[in-house]
């Protein structure tokens, strides 16, 4: 009989945490230290914050025998990315009051703040709650922010899918009283009588868990990359239910083939009236069957892959309480272009405007003062925003006679329209990476411009710069910018070096494959050039670059790269 502990260290930390309290309160009150303990570091994630340090200064400070510059990231949970003007203005204020003067739109339709000091953590999270938002469950081993197709168009299916995202977000929210006790000045005495969360249990989930809802006509969220991907089934312009896909997830580790990205598998159809119970059944399935000994093997994707689709369906039926239906036919998935002006409600003559936000970073940078523009629009018009899963933003509910006001504000602050942004930049994504992410192996956001500029130069050379090509850059293989489903994935390997992936699907339905394991940042564009030339000469009508690389096959792609290298 093996003496190996079936639980990882983090599992023990969660179990002994007194419902996620740990010693967080004591550490907040201890002003003699600028960081939390390792155990509390794990618990802080559930409360919506990550502890890290400034990686730009760490090496030099170590030489000087100084401690790291410890700091925190705080993430706000916003289902479907909806945020009203008052909430946005509050968050904008928090960027100056507690963080580094910027807001960052995440690839899961949330908001992140960076460079927060320990002493500012409690007042910031408290202020977020007073502004009727929360950070609870934005991180940690629970269901994260629930995503949905972002369009604000006033048609039944768009209204329904956002409503379902909000309901699921509420139903899947952790119930621990520790959050309000610690951050919102609630009762601070643990009674010892609390019961575990009825859904998550005393150990919570084995790992983070992601849920997303998509309309077939708009898979901007890359729905199949989630633990649960829900694709709407529509009849008579109404959502009657969802096809449920299970086991998506992109995180992996370089040179560890037992870890891998995976797209969710079709499992069942769920009527809309059963949606909550069905999703909770999946959460329970993962709670009871996920790997709790190895956090790198703890996601639902490994359960589905290793146990198989038939076992997953049969086990889900058991948790749900009856046999669920087979998936129903749906149209092929598409990705909508939300940038620029679009009709939101034809009868009311309201519009929405999609603005590109490079790397999701809302800031005033030189002449381009995006942050000032968005603040003035919110103050002047009282509209609402939708945070995009592509890290961009939609300005919604704009009256026809207000369009000129917005145009004037954007012009005043030199904010470019999406039509003035290169196509490759418009469809690109990049994660935060250095200096704030502890997992980053290479630059992400800060490498975006040189990488995109070099690729754009090659595309222009071959008259391909108007082609819709999605390029995703990430500083590590965990894949926050979803690099393995884009046309081109650029994944941090070591400082200034990246693994290169091609052959993914622009609409998020196929994984890419690796063609270079470790390539210098300056060589990325020229490495891709022979593939771009072949694409120009042999692509089919309207064929996307990723689809082309998939069609011609790996052998031909590697042959082209080898010929380039030999030359």
C-alpha angles and dihedrals in degrees: 000000000000120000091202113131108246090210129068121229091261090056090058091046091054094046094050094041097097092239095322096313100112108155094308095123092049091050092049089053092047103086093177092081130054097205142047129244120270091254093050089047088066093047095047089068091068088055091055104261139102124206115222142141140236103274093190091068102030098094096047092045090051090055088053090049090244127141120253119270096256117206141157142235117215121199125199118213112226115168111225089358095273116154129165125222095260092051092047092050090050091052090047089055091049090056089067099032097052113001140044100290095266138092121212123210108215130218087248095058096259136114126248131194124201140200096032116161122226093250091056095049098086097044091046098051090042090052092049090055093047087055087058097255132106143212094198110124094004085120134010136066096315137082106301127212109324110234129208139178103288104220113122093199111144098239125120098252093051092047091046097049092051091048090051091050091053093047092050091047090054095044093049096045114122112253101210113135088211092088097060091036092058104033108023100046096253129149108315101198119099109219096198090226100091119126122224118264105284093228105032101033127210094305095044114210123330090243144345116310127207130201128185137172123208140180113225090238092058122036094163088135095059089235096192092063090071131091086240117024114186118195116190120243108210132201126171091355092302131106105242096175147319138264105230119219118188137197106034121148138135107206117117141148124243113254092008105109091181086071118063146150115261138185118226119263124231107254113158150337117249124196112234091246090060097044098106095047092046094050091047089051090057091048089053091048090056093041091058101034107033119109109264096177099063119036091196087061098039105097124106090246091073092050092052095042096047100036094039136231095278093053090046092052093045093047092046090053088055094052092044093049101237141039113286124215128259117260115279128230114272134173120268114278119259136184119230125215106233097173119112127017121334134172110256101178118007095194094051092037092231124153142194129215124210114212123193113233113192108233087345090278110147105199145124105257118177111301093348106082103178094157093054091047095051091046093051092047091052092047095045102041106021091220127149132248133221116209110220126225085228088063091254129115138236121212104211143193094028115169114226092247090052095060092085090051091056092045090052092050092048091050092048090056096039094241108163123229117239089250087065093051118090111256093239090053093046093056096036130106134193133181126231097251115153136056098015105032115083093203097054116120094180140005121294117167094022092051094050099091098048092044095046093043092053094047091046090053091056092045091051090049089060097036092249099117093106094055117110102247121161115213119186123191123195131175095220139017094263086091106218091165090050095243096168095066099044126091088254127021122195110191126187114249108162132337107312092356129102142183111237124220130185138170100060122136124262088216094050101249102114136046122236125233131229118257100167125030100194121010129162116248091242091057100051098091096044090047089056094045098087089051090051090050092050089047092052093049100042111022120124122237110294091353113156120229094246092049089050093052089049093048098050090046137227095283093059092044092051090045091055092048092048092051090051091050092048091050 
